[in-house]
Structure formats: structure tokens, C-alpha cells
Amino acid sequence: MTAAGRRVLVGRIVGLYGVQGWIKVESWTEPRMQIFKYQPWLLHAAPDQDVEIAGITGRPQGKGLVAKLPDVDDRDGAMALVGQDIYVARELLPSPGKDEYYWVDLEGLEVVTTEGVMLGRVSHLFATGANDVVVVRDGERERLVPFVQGVYVRSVDLSGGRMVVDWDPEF
């Protein structure tokens, strides 16, 4: 599957700032101010309803970030946004470096062992203190494979839709 049409979670609206519609933003971009360069934002307003917002401005404020969205001019309007995740279109992000991947690009890949045994597909990933972990599901079971390239993850072929892992199918 290609990156086209995918969206990436880059932050969350976590609170209010003042009375003129400013919001507090938690950014997961690096550097964190980069979140304001990726626009438009896609806010998940309701099931099956994303709101696209462009023209967002922001700045550092204390230890966090604050943002001003167009057409949100008071505290009540801003309050309706608190708790919403901030997504951007995958194609807005820079290309990853060699042997680097955006998690969203790995989701859905077929996962096979070095011996050719099908384990399932990448459901999602999560971070631990030591390394990221790939969650592989086949409908019946779930496997947690450390995303350690060269050790457990032997190859990733995004265009071919496949990840090869050195992993015991019984584990």
C-alpha cells in the first residue's frame, strides 16, 4: 500500500490558553515546532468526520506550545477542540532516511519469517524504552516482534508490501 491517502498522528490539543480561542498543543514532531509547518491539520471531530484546518499559527509558551486556529475566536470555540488528535497527510512529511520508516508506512505490511512462514500483517507499532515493537496479527493470534533491524527485522520492502523477520512462528 502506498503512503498516498494515509494520515499521520502528529499531536493533540490538550487545553486552553487565554480567552481569545488559543489552544495548548502537544506536538510529537521533531523539532516540536515543526507541527505548524505541516498543514492542513485534520482533526477528528466525530466518527467518520474529519475537519480540515489550514492557516494555523503557533508559538512556544512556557514548556509547551500554543496555537491559534482561524475562525476560533473565543474560549468556548476552543473548548470544543480539546482532546482532539491532530493528523496530517502522510505526503506532507519529509522522506525518511535510509533504513528509517514512518510507522504508518509499516502498518499493513505482510510479515513472513526468513523461512517463508506467513505470520500475519503489521497491525501497529509501539515504543518501549529499549526499542519499538511491531504488533503482527493473523486473525487468530498476535505476535510482538522487536523492531531491531539486522537482528529480528531482516528486510522491509515497502513497495512489495512485505517485512521479513527472524522470528520463531511458535513464539
C-alpha positions in Angstrom: 0.0 0.0 0.0 1.3 3.5 -0.8 1.5 6.4 1.6 -1.0 8.3 -0.5 -4.2 8.9 1.4 -2.7 8.0 4.7 -2.6 10.3 7.6 -0.1 10.5 10.5 -0.8 11.4 14.1 1.5 14.4 15.0 -0.1 15.8 18.1 -3.1 16.5 20.3 -5.0 19.5 21.5 -4.5 19.3 25.3 -6.0 22.5 26.8 -7.0 26.1 26.5 -4.8 29.2 26.6 -6.5 32.5 27.4 -9.9 33.7 26.4 -9.4 34.5 22.7 -9.6 31.0 21.3 -5.9 29.9 21.7 -5.3 26.2 22.4 -2.4 24.3 24.1 -0.9 21.7 21.7 1.2 18.7 22.5 3.5 18.0 19.5 5.1 14.7 18.6 7.1 16.2 15.7 10.9 16.7 15.9 11.5 19.5 16.4 8.2 20.1 18.1 7.6 23.5 16.4 7.5 21.6 13.1 3.9 20.7 13.7 2.9 24.2 12.5 4.7 23.6 9.1 2.6 20.6 8.4 -0.8 21.9 7.3 -3.6 21.5 6.9 -4.4 19.7 10.1 -7.0 17.0 10.2 -9.0 17.0 13.4 -11.2 14.0 14.2 -14.4 15.8 15.2 -16.8 12.9 15.2 -16.9 9.3 13.9 -16.3 9.5 10.1 -16.0 13.3 10.3 -12.6 14.9 10.0 -12.3 18.7 9.9 -9.5 20.1 7.8 -8.0 23.3 9.1 -5.3 25.4 7.4 -3.8 28.8 8.4 -2.8 27.7 11.9 -0.3 29.9 13.7 1.6 28.9 16.8 4.4 29.6 19.2 6.2 28.2 22.2 4.6 29.2 25.5 6.4 28.1 28.7 7.3 24.4 28.4 4.6 23.8 25.7 3.1 25.2 22.5 0.0 27.3 21.9 -1.8 27.7 18.6 -4.5 29.9 17.1 -6.8 28.4 14.6 -8.7 30.5 12.1 -12.4 31.1 13.0 -11.9 30.1 16.6 -12.1 33.4 18.5 -13.3 32.5 22.0 -12.8 30.1 24.8 -16.0 28.2 24.1 -15.0 27.5 20.5 -11.5 26.4 21.6 -13.0 24.2 24.4 -14.8 22.1 21.7 -11.4 21.1 20.3 -9.7 20.0 23.5 -8.8 16.3 23.4 -8.8 16.0 19.6 -5.9 14.3 17.9 -4.0 16.3 15.2 -3.3 14.4 12.0 -1.6 15.5 8.8 -1.5 13.9 5.4 1.5 11.5 5.1 2.7 13.1 1.9 3.4 16.4 3.8 6.2 14.7 5.8 9.8 14.6 4.6 11.1 11.3 3.1 12.7 9.2 5.8 16.4 8.4 5.7 17.9 5.1 4.7 16.6 2.3 6.9 14.2 4.7 8.6 10.4 4.3 8.4 7.3 6.1 9.5 5.2 3.7 11.5 2.2 4.4 9.3 4.2 3.1 6.3 4.8 -0.2 8.0 1.2 -0.8 9.0 -0.5 -3.3 6.8 2.7 -5.0 5.6 2.7 -8.8 5.2 5.2 -10.3 7.7 7.0 -13.5 6.9 9.8 -15.4 8.6 13.2 -15.9 7.0 12.0 -19.4 6.2 8.9 -18.1 4.4 6.3 -18.8 7.1 3.5 -16.2 7.0 3.0 -14.6 10.4 0.3 -12.1 9.5 0.2 -8.3 8.9 1.6 -5.4 10.8 -1.3 -4.1 12.9 0.6 -1.3 14.6 3.7 -0.4 16.5 4.5 0.9 19.9 7.6 2.3 21.6 9.3 0.8 24.7 12.3 2.1 26.5 14.6 -0.3 24.6 13.2 -0.4 21.1 10.0 -0.2 19.1 7.8 -3.3 18.8 5.8 -4.5 15.8 2.4 -6.0 16.5 1.7 -8.7 14.0 -1.8 -10.2 13.7 -3.0 -13.1 11.6 -6.7 -13.2 12.8 -6.0 -15.9 15.3 -3.1 -14.7 17.2 -1.0 -11.6 17.9 2.8 -11.6 18.0 5.1 -8.9 19.4 8.3 -8.6 17.4 11.0 -6.2 18.4 11.7 -3.8 15.6 15.5 -4.2 15.7 16.9 -4.1 12.2 19.5 -6.6 11.3 18.6 -8.8 14.3 14.8 -9.5 14.2 13.8 -7.4 11.2 15.8 -8.6 8.3 14.3 -6.6 5.5 11.5 -4.1 4.8 10.1 -3.8 1.2 7.5 -1.0 1.3 6.8 -1.2 -2.5 6.4 -5.0 -2.2 4.3 -4.8 0.9 6.5 -7.2 2.9 8.6 -7.4 6.0 10.9 -10.4 6.6 11.7 -11.2 10.2 13.9 -13.7 12.0 11.3 -14.9 14.4 10.0 -18.3 15.7 6.5 -18.8 14.4 5.6 -20.6 17.6 6.6 -17.7 19.8 
